[in-house]
Amino acid sequence: MAEGYVVFGATGHVGRIVVTRLLEAGKKVRAVARSADKLKPLAGAGARILPGSVDDPAFLRLAFDGMKAAFVLLPPYLGAGIRAWQDRTAAALGDALEAAKVPYAVTLSSIGADRPSGNGPIAGLHALEARLDRIPNHSPLHLRPGYFFENNLGAIGLIKGMGSNGAALKPDLKMAHIATKDIGEAAARRLLALDWKGRLVQELQGERDLSMAEVTAVLGKAIGKPELKYVQFPYADAQKGLVQMGLPEEMAALYMDMSKGFNDGHLKPTQPRSAATTTPTSIERWAAEVFAPAFQQS
Ligand SMILES: NC(=O)c1ccc[n+]([C@@H]2O[C@H](COP(=O)([O-])OP(=O)(O)OC[C@H]3O[C@@H](n4cnc5c(N)ncnc54)[C@H](OP(=O)(O)O)[C@@H]3O)[C@@H](O)[C@H]2O)c1
Protein backbone atom coordinates (compact mmCIF):
# COMPACT_ATOMS: atom_id res chain seq x y z
CA MET A 1 0.00 0.00 0.00
CA ALA A 2 1.17 3.49 -0.87
CA GLU A 3 2.29 5.49 2.14
CA GLY A 4 4.23 8.63 2.75
CA TYR A 5 4.12 12.18 1.44
CA VAL A 6 6.24 13.95 -1.12
CA VAL A 7 6.49 17.72 -0.74
CA PHE A 8 7.77 19.91 -3.59
CA GLY A 9 9.14 23.39 -2.86
CA ALA A 10 10.15 21.95 0.52
CA THR A 11 12.52 24.81 1.35
CA GLY A 12 10.12 27.54 0.17
CA HIS A 13 7.68 29.71 2.12
CA VAL A 14 4.77 27.29 1.89
CA GLY A 15 6.47 23.91 1.45
CA ARG A 16 8.67 24.15 4.53
CA ILE A 17 5.60 24.61 6.74
CA VAL A 18 4.00 21.58 5.07
CA VAL A 19 7.09 19.42 5.66
CA THR A 20 7.39 20.54 9.29
CA ARG A 21 3.76 19.81 10.15
CA LEU A 22 3.79 16.38 8.44
CA LEU A 23 6.97 15.40 10.30
CA GLU A 24 5.52 16.62 13.60
CA ALA A 25 2.56 14.31 12.96
CA GLY A 26 4.96 11.37 12.56
CA LYS A 27 4.52 10.98 8.80
CA LYS A 28 7.13 9.76 6.33
CA VAL A 29 8.10 12.73 4.18
CA ARG A 30 10.18 13.11 1.02
CA ALA A 31 11.31 16.74 0.77
CA VAL A 32 12.07 18.00 -2.75
CA ALA A 33 13.92 21.11 -3.97
CA ARG A 34 16.98 21.62 -6.15
CA SER A 35 19.47 22.72 -3.50
CA ALA A 36 20.73 19.80 -1.39
CA ASP A 37 22.36 22.29 0.99
CA LYS A 38 19.09 24.06 1.75
CA LEU A 39 17.34 20.69 2.20
CA LYS A 40 19.88 19.50 4.81
CA PRO A 41 18.09 20.95 7.89
CA LEU A 42 14.95 19.05 6.83
CA ALA A 43 16.96 15.81 6.83
CA GLY A 44 17.99 16.69 10.38
CA ALA A 45 14.30 17.04 11.24
CA GLY A 46 13.54 13.56 9.91
CA ALA A 47 12.63 14.04 6.23
CA ARG A 48 14.15 12.01 3.42
CA ILE A 49 15.60 14.69 1.19
CA LEU A 50 15.47 14.34 -2.56
CA PRO A 51 17.30 17.05 -4.52
CA GLY A 52 16.10 17.47 -8.09
CA SER A 53 14.14 19.63 -10.49
CA VAL A 54 10.40 19.68 -11.06
CA ASP A 55 10.95 19.92 -14.83
CA ASP A 56 12.83 16.58 -15.01
CA PRO A 57 10.33 13.80 -15.92
CA ALA A 58 12.63 10.93 -14.86
CA PHE A 59 13.22 12.59 -11.48
CA LEU A 60 9.47 13.12 -11.01
CA ARG A 61 8.81 9.39 -11.50
CA LEU A 62 11.30 8.65 -8.73
CA ALA A 63 9.89 11.34 -6.44
CA PHE A 64 6.27 10.14 -6.68
CA ASP A 65 6.99 6.39 -6.59
CA GLY A 66 5.06 4.68 -3.77
CA MET A 67 3.64 7.91 -2.34
CA LYS A 68 0.12 8.25 -0.91
CA ALA A 69 -0.08 12.01 -1.34
CA ALA A 70 1.88 14.88 -2.89
CA PHE A 71 2.15 18.62 -2.37
CA VAL A 72 2.99 20.14 -5.74
CA LEU A 73 3.63 23.63 -7.07
CA LEU A 74 4.98 25.41 -10.11
CA PRO A 75 8.00 27.17 -8.62
CA PRO A 76 9.05 30.59 -9.87
CA TYR A 77 10.96 30.16 -13.16
CA LEU A 78 12.90 33.00 -14.74
CA GLY A 79 14.53 31.27 -17.73
CA ALA A 80 13.59 31.73 -21.38
CA GLY A 81 10.04 30.81 -22.41
CA ILE A 82 8.33 31.05 -19.00
CA ARG A 83 4.78 30.13 -20.04
CA ALA A 84 5.98 27.24 -22.20
CA TRP A 85 8.09 25.96 -19.27
CA GLN A 86 5.08 26.14 -16.96
CA ASP A 87 2.88 24.18 -19.37
CA ARG A 88 5.58 21.54 -19.95
CA THR A 89 6.18 21.22 -16.21
CA ALA A 90 2.45 21.00 -15.41
CA ALA A 91 2.17 18.18 -17.98
CA ALA A 92 5.23 16.40 -16.58
CA LEU A 93 3.88 16.59 -13.01
CA GLY A 94 0.53 15.19 -14.17
CA ASP A 95 2.13 12.42 -16.23
CA ALA A 96 4.32 11.34 -13.31
CA LEU A 97 1.49 11.45 -10.73
CA GLU A 98 -0.62 9.37 -13.09
CA ALA A 99 2.14 6.83 -13.81
CA ALA A 100 2.90 6.42 -10.10
CA LYS A 101 -0.85 6.17 -9.29
CA VAL A 102 -0.57 8.64 -6.41
CA PRO A 103 -4.09 8.79 -4.92
CA TYR A 104 -4.01 12.38 -3.57
CA ALA A 105 -2.37 15.71 -4.42
CA VAL A 106 -2.65 19.20 -2.99
CA THR A 107 -1.63 21.88 -5.48
CA LEU A 108 -0.39 25.36 -4.62
CA SER A 109 -2.61 27.16 -7.13
CA SER A 110 -3.98 30.72 -6.97
CA ILE A 111 -7.09 32.84 -7.04
CA GLY A 112 -7.54 33.52 -10.77
CA ALA A 113 -6.61 29.96 -11.80
CA ASP A 114 -10.22 29.38 -12.87
CA ARG A 115 -9.30 31.51 -15.93
CA PRO A 116 -7.23 30.04 -18.79
CA SER A 117 -5.78 33.44 -19.80
CA GLY A 118 -5.71 37.13 -18.89
CA ASN A 119 -4.00 36.12 -15.64
CA GLY A 120 -0.25 36.24 -16.41
CA PRO A 121 1.75 33.49 -14.65
CA ILE A 122 -1.47 32.12 -13.09
CA ALA A 123 -2.27 30.60 -16.51
CA GLY A 124 0.38 27.98 -15.69
CA LEU A 125 -1.55 27.08 -12.53
CA HIS A 126 -4.74 26.75 -14.59
CA ALA A 127 -2.84 24.24 -16.78
CA LEU A 128 -1.56 22.39 -13.70
CA GLU A 129 -5.05 22.07 -12.23
CA ALA A 130 -6.50 20.93 -15.56
CA ARG A 131 -3.83 18.24 -16.04
CA LEU A 132 -4.32 16.78 -12.56
CA ASP A 133 -8.11 16.85 -13.01
CA ARG A 134 -7.72 14.39 -15.90
CA ILE A 135 -5.89 11.70 -13.88
CA PRO A 136 -8.12 8.66 -13.32
CA ASN A 137 -8.71 7.58 -9.70
CA HIS A 138 -6.87 10.64 -8.41
CA SER A 139 -8.15 13.25 -5.95
CA PRO A 140 -6.53 16.68 -6.46
CA LEU A 141 -7.27 19.49 -3.99
CA HIS A 142 -6.44 22.82 -5.57
CA LEU A 143 -5.61 25.38 -2.91
CA ARG A 144 -6.18 28.83 -4.40
CA PRO A 145 -4.63 31.48 -2.14
CA GLY A 146 -4.70 35.21 -2.73
CA TYR A 147 -1.80 37.63 -3.16
CA PHE A 148 1.08 36.70 -0.82
CA PHE A 149 1.99 39.21 1.93
CA GLU A 150 5.58 38.12 1.14
CA ASN A 151 5.36 39.91 -2.24
CA ASN A 152 5.76 43.12 -0.21
CA LEU A 153 9.32 42.11 0.72
CA GLY A 154 10.20 42.88 -2.91
CA ALA A 155 9.11 46.51 -2.37
CA ILE A 156 11.67 47.23 0.38
CA GLY A 157 14.19 48.63 -2.14
CA LEU A 158 11.52 50.88 -3.66
CA ILE A 159 10.35 52.12 -0.26
CA LYS A 160 13.92 52.88 0.80
CA GLY A 161 14.80 54.50 -2.54
CA MET A 162 11.60 56.40 -3.37
CA GLY A 163 10.01 56.86 0.03
CA SER A 164 6.76 55.31 -1.21
CA ASN A 165 5.36 51.90 -2.16
CA GLY A 166 4.08 51.32 -5.67
CA ALA A 167 2.98 48.85 -8.33
CA ALA A 168 0.42 48.52 -11.12
CA LEU A 169 -2.47 47.38 -8.90
CA LYS A 170 -5.16 49.99 -8.20
CA PRO A 171 -4.68 51.60 -4.78
CA ASP A 172 -8.24 51.02 -3.54
CA LEU A 173 -8.93 47.61 -5.08
CA LYS A 174 -9.92 45.20 -2.29
CA MET A 175 -8.29 41.81 -2.81
CA ALA A 176 -7.46 38.65 -0.89
CA HIS A 177 -3.96 39.05 0.62
CA ILE A 178 -2.50 36.19 2.68
CA ALA A 179 0.50 35.08 4.77
CA THR A 180 2.30 32.12 3.19
CA LYS A 181 2.50 30.46 6.64
CA ASP A 182 -1.30 30.19 6.66
CA ILE A 183 -1.24 28.47 3.25
CA GLY A 184 1.28 25.92 4.55
CA GLU A 185 -0.85 25.27 7.63
CA ALA A 186 -3.99 24.78 5.50
CA ALA A 187 -2.18 22.45 3.08
CA ALA A 188 -0.76 20.37 5.94
CA ARG A 189 -4.17 20.07 7.62
CA ARG A 190 -5.77 18.74 4.44
CA LEU A 191 -2.83 16.40 3.71
CA LEU A 192 -3.05 14.93 7.21
CA ALA A 193 -6.83 14.51 6.99
CA LEU A 194 -7.07 13.33 3.33
CA ASP A 195 -10.76 14.01 3.79
CA TRP A 196 -11.93 14.60 0.21
CA LYS A 197 -12.59 12.42 -2.84
CA GLY A 198 -12.35 13.58 -6.44
CA ARG A 199 -11.52 17.13 -7.52
CA LEU A 200 -11.86 19.93 -4.98
CA VAL A 201 -11.04 23.65 -5.05
CA GLN A 202 -10.44 25.57 -1.82
CA GLU A 203 -9.74 29.28 -1.91
CA LEU A 204 -7.68 30.87 0.86
CA GLN A 205 -8.59 34.54 1.10
CA GLY A 206 -6.49 35.74 4.03
CA GLU A 207 -7.74 37.32 7.27
CA ARG A 208 -9.72 40.08 5.50
CA ASP A 209 -9.86 41.77 2.10
CA LEU A 210 -7.30 44.55 1.74
CA SER A 211 -6.34 47.21 -0.77
CA MET A 212 -2.72 48.11 -1.59
CA ALA A 213 -3.32 51.51 0.06
CA GLU A 214 -4.38 49.75 3.28
CA VAL A 215 -1.49 47.27 3.13
CA THR A 216 0.97 50.12 2.61
CA ALA A 217 -0.43 52.08 5.57
CA VAL A 218 0.08 49.06 7.85
CA LEU A 219 3.60 48.42 6.54
CA GLY A 220 4.47 52.09 6.98
CA LYS A 221 3.30 52.10 10.59
CA ALA A 222 5.31 48.94 11.32
CA ILE A 223 8.57 50.52 10.05
CA GLY A 224 8.03 53.87 11.76
CA LYS A 225 6.93 55.66 8.56
CA PRO A 226 3.21 56.25 9.14
CA GLU A 227 3.14 58.70 6.20
CA LEU A 228 4.11 55.93 3.69
CA LYS A 229 1.88 56.10 0.60
CA TYR A 230 1.07 53.70 -2.23
CA VAL A 231 1.42 54.99 -5.80
CA GLN A 232 -0.21 53.23 -8.76
CA PHE A 233 2.23 53.13 -11.70
CA PRO A 234 1.05 53.05 -15.33
CA TYR A 235 1.51 49.51 -16.69
CA ALA A 236 4.39 50.52 -18.99
CA ASP A 237 6.31 52.15 -16.11
CA ALA A 238 5.67 49.27 -13.72
CA GLN A 239 6.85 46.79 -16.36
CA LYS A 240 10.01 48.82 -17.00
CA GLY A 241 10.66 49.00 -13.25
CA LEU A 242 10.44 45.22 -12.88
CA VAL A 243 12.92 44.75 -15.72
CA GLN A 244 15.28 47.27 -14.08
CA MET A 245 15.01 45.18 -10.90
CA GLY A 246 16.30 42.20 -12.90
CA LEU A 247 13.13 40.36 -13.99
CA PRO A 248 13.07 38.95 -17.54
CA GLU A 249 10.90 40.94 -20.01
CA GLU A 250 8.48 38.02 -20.32
CA MET A 251 7.85 37.78 -16.58
CA ALA A 252 7.42 41.56 -16.27
CA ALA A 253 4.84 41.42 -19.09
CA LEU A 254 3.08 38.46 -17.43
CA TYR A 255 2.85 40.42 -14.16
CA MET A 256 1.21 43.30 -16.04
CA ASP A 257 -1.29 40.89 -17.62
CA MET A 258 -2.10 39.62 -14.11
CA SER A 259 -2.33 43.14 -12.62
CA LYS A 260 -4.76 44.17 -15.39
CA GLY A 261 -6.77 41.03 -14.68
CA PHE A 262 -7.16 41.99 -11.01
CA ASN A 263 -7.72 45.71 -11.71
CA ASP A 264 -10.44 44.97 -14.29
CA GLY A 265 -12.26 42.41 -12.11
CA HIS A 266 -11.43 39.54 -14.49
CA LEU A 267 -9.60 37.80 -11.62
CA LYS A 268 -11.46 37.46 -8.33
CA PRO A 269 -12.49 34.86 -5.78
CA THR A 270 -15.15 32.36 -6.86
CA GLN A 271 -16.08 31.26 -3.32
CA PRO A 272 -17.75 33.33 -0.60
CA ARG A 273 -15.66 34.43 2.38
CA SER A 274 -16.32 31.87 5.11
CA ALA A 275 -14.55 30.09 7.96
CA ALA A 276 -13.14 27.69 5.34
CA THR A 277 -11.67 30.41 3.11
CA THR A 278 -10.52 32.80 5.88
CA THR A 279 -7.04 32.41 7.42
CA PRO A 280 -5.78 33.78 10.75
CA THR A 281 -2.72 35.97 10.15
CA SER A 282 -3.52 39.69 9.85
CA ILE A 283 -1.40 42.12 7.85
CA GLU A 284 -0.66 43.94 11.13
CA ARG A 285 0.84 40.80 12.66
CA TRP A 286 2.79 39.90 9.52
CA ALA A 287 4.11 43.47 9.22
CA ALA A 288 5.38 43.37 12.81
CA GLU A 289 6.81 39.85 12.72
CA VAL A 290 8.19 39.58 9.17
CA PHE A 291 8.21 42.88 7.25
CA ALA A 292 9.62 45.24 9.87
CA PRO A 293 12.60 42.98 10.80
CA ALA A 294 13.34 42.38 7.07
CA PHE A 295 13.15 46.15 6.41
CA GLN A 296 15.51 46.97 9.29
CA GLN A 297 18.01 44.29 8.23
CA SER A 298 18.12 45.21 4.54
N1 LIG B 1 3.31 35.30 -5.02
C1 LIG B 1 2.00 35.19 -4.96
O1 LIG B 1 1.27 36.16 -4.64
C2 LIG B 1 1.35 33.87 -5.29
C3 LIG B 1 -0.03 33.75 -5.19
C4 LIG B 1 -0.64 32.52 -5.46
C5 LIG B 1 0.16 31.42 -5.81
N2 LIG B 1 1.52 31.57 -5.91
C6 LIG B 1 2.33 30.37 -6.27
O2 LIG B 1 3.26 30.14 -5.21
C7 LIG B 1 4.52 29.75 -5.77
C8 LIG B 1 5.66 30.08 -4.83
O3 LIG B 1 5.49 29.40 -3.59
P1 LIG B 1 6.50 29.71 -2.37
O4 LIG B 1 6.46 31.19 -2.09
O5 LIG B 1 6.23 28.75 -1.29
O6 LIG B 1 7.86 29.34 -3.06
P2 LIG B 1 9.31 29.98 -2.80
O7 LIG B 1 9.42 30.45 -1.39
O8 LIG B 1 9.59 30.90 -3.94
O9 LIG B 1 10.24 28.70 -2.93
C9 LIG B 1 10.29 27.92 -4.10
C10 LIG B 1 10.62 26.48 -3.68
O10 LIG B 1 10.67 25.67 -4.84
C11 LIG B 1 12.01 25.17 -5.02
N3 LIG B 1 12.27 25.21 -6.47
C12 LIG B 1 12.49 26.29 -7.25
N4 LIG B 1 12.67 25.91 -8.53
C13 LIG B 1 12.59 24.55 -8.54
C14 LIG B 1 12.71 23.57 -9.55
N5 LIG B 1 12.95 23.89 -10.84
N6 LIG B 1 12.57 22.27 -9.21
C15 LIG B 1 12.32 21.89 -7.92
N7 LIG B 1 12.18 22.79 -6.92
C16 LIG B 1 12.32 24.10 -7.23
C17 LIG B 1 12.90 26.09 -4.21
O11 LIG B 1 14.10 25.48 -3.81
P3 LIG B 1 15.39 25.44 -4.83
O12 LIG B 1 15.54 26.84 -5.35
O13 LIG B 1 16.52 24.95 -3.99
O14 LIG B 1 15.01 24.47 -5.90
C18 LIG B 1 11.98 26.34 -3.02
O15 LIG B 1 11.96 25.21 -2.17
C19 LIG B 1 4.60 30.54 -7.08
O16 LIG B 1 5.49 29.93 -7.99
C20 LIG B 1 3.15 30.56 -7.55
O17 LIG B 1 2.91 29.44 -8.39
C21 LIG B 1 2.11 32.75 -5.65
Ligand as a Chemical Component Dictionary entry (heavy atoms), coordinates in Angstrom:
data_LIG
# 
_chem_comp.id                   LIG 
_chem_comp.type                 NON-POLYMER 
_chem_comp.pdbx_formal_charge   0 
_chem_comp.three_letter_code    LIG 
# 
loop_
_chem_comp_atom.comp_id 
_chem_comp_atom.atom_id 
_chem_comp_atom.alt_atom_id 
_chem_comp_atom.type_symbol 
_chem_comp_atom.charge 
_chem_comp_atom.model_Cartn_x 
_chem_comp_atom.model_Cartn_y 
_chem_comp_atom.model_Cartn_z 
_chem_comp_atom.pdbx_ordinal 
LIG N1  N1  N 0  3.308  35.296 -5.019  1  
LIG C1  C1  C 0  2.000  35.192 -4.958  2  
LIG O1  O1  O 0  1.273  36.156 -4.635  3  
LIG C2  C2  C 0  1.351  33.868 -5.287  4  
LIG C3  C3  C 0  -0.032 33.753 -5.186  5  
LIG C4  C4  C 0  -0.636 32.520 -5.455  6  
LIG C5  C5  C 0  0.160  31.418 -5.814  7  
LIG N2  N2  N 1  1.524  31.570 -5.911  8  
LIG C6  C6  C 0  2.335  30.375 -6.266  9  
LIG O2  O2  O 0  3.265  30.137 -5.211  10 
LIG C7  C7  C 0  4.523  29.750 -5.771  11 
LIG C8  C8  C 0  5.660  30.077 -4.827  12 
LIG O3  O3  O 0  5.485  29.403 -3.592  13 
LIG P1  P1  P 0  6.496  29.706 -2.374  14 
LIG O4  O4  O 0  6.462  31.187 -2.093  15 
LIG O5  O5  O -1 6.226  28.752 -1.286  16 
LIG O6  O6  O 0  7.865  29.342 -3.063  17 
LIG P2  P2  P 0  9.306  29.981 -2.804  18 
LIG O7  O7  O 0  9.418  30.449 -1.391  19 
LIG O8  O8  O 0  9.592  30.898 -3.938  20 
LIG O9  O9  O 0  10.236 28.701 -2.931  21 
LIG C9  C9  C 0  10.292 27.924 -4.100  22 
LIG C10 C10 C 0  10.624 26.482 -3.676  23 
LIG O10 O10 O 0  10.666 25.675 -4.838  24 
LIG C11 C11 C 0  12.006 25.166 -5.021  25 
LIG N3  N3  N 0  12.274 25.205 -6.469  26 
LIG C12 C12 C 0  12.493 26.290 -7.255  27 
LIG N4  N4  N 0  12.674 25.913 -8.532  28 
LIG C13 C13 C 0  12.590 24.547 -8.535  29 
LIG C14 C14 C 0  12.708 23.572 -9.547  30 
LIG N5  N5  N 0  12.951 23.888 -10.836 31 
LIG N6  N6  N 0  12.570 22.268 -9.205  32 
LIG C15 C15 C 0  12.317 21.895 -7.916  33 
LIG N7  N7  N 0  12.185 22.792 -6.920  34 
LIG C16 C16 C 0  12.324 24.098 -7.230  35 
LIG C17 C17 C 0  12.897 26.085 -4.211  36 
LIG O11 O11 O 0  14.100 25.482 -3.810  37 
LIG P3  P3  P 0  15.391 25.440 -4.832  38 
LIG O12 O12 O 0  15.544 26.840 -5.354  39 
LIG O13 O13 O 0  16.521 24.945 -3.994  40 
LIG O14 O14 O 0  15.014 24.474 -5.904  41 
LIG C18 C18 C 0  11.978 26.344 -3.018  42 
LIG O15 O15 O 0  11.956 25.214 -2.166  43 
LIG C19 C19 C 0  4.596  30.542 -7.078  44 
LIG O16 O16 O 0  5.486  29.929 -7.993  45 
LIG C20 C20 C 0  3.153  30.559 -7.549  46 
LIG O17 O17 O 0  2.910  29.441 -8.394  47 
LIG C21 C21 C 0  2.113  32.753 -5.650  48 
# 
loop_
_chem_comp_bond.comp_id 
_chem_comp_bond.atom_id_1 
_chem_comp_bond.atom_id_2 
_chem_comp_bond.value_order 
_chem_comp_bond.pdbx_ordinal 
LIG N1  C1  SING 1  
LIG C1  O1  DOUB 2  
LIG C1  C2  SING 3  
LIG C2  C3  SING 4  
LIG C2  C21 DOUB 5  
LIG C3  C4  DOUB 6  
LIG C4  C5  SING 7  
LIG C5  N2  DOUB 8  
LIG N2  C6  SING 9  
LIG N2  C21 SING 10 
LIG C6  O2  SING 11 
LIG C6  C20 SING 12 
LIG O2  C7  SING 13 
LIG C7  C8  SING 14 
LIG C7  C19 SING 15 
LIG C8  O3  SING 16 
LIG O3  P1  SING 17 
LIG P1  O4  DOUB 18 
LIG P1  O5  SING 19 
LIG P1  O6  SING 20 
LIG O6  P2  SING 21 
LIG P2  O7  DOUB 22 
LIG P2  O8  SING 23 
LIG P2  O9  SING 24 
LIG O9  C9  SING 25 
LIG C9  C10 SING 26 
LIG C10 O10 SING 27 
LIG C10 C18 SING 28 
LIG O10 C11 SING 29 
LIG C11 N3  SING 30 
LIG C11 C17 SING 31 
LIG N3  C12 SING 32 
LIG N3  C16 SING 33 
LIG C12 N4  DOUB 34 
LIG N4  C13 SING 35 
LIG C13 C14 SING 36 
LIG C13 C16 DOUB 37 
LIG C14 N5  SING 38 
LIG C14 N6  DOUB 39 
LIG N6  C15 SING 40 
LIG C15 N7  DOUB 41 
LIG N7  C16 SING 42 
LIG C17 O11 SING 43 
LIG C17 C18 SING 44 
LIG O11 P3  SING 45 
LIG P3  O12 DOUB 46 
LIG P3  O13 SING 47 
LIG P3  O14 SING 48 
LIG C18 O15 SING 49 
LIG C19 O16 SING 50 
LIG C19 C20 SING 51 
LIG C20 O17 SING 52 
# 
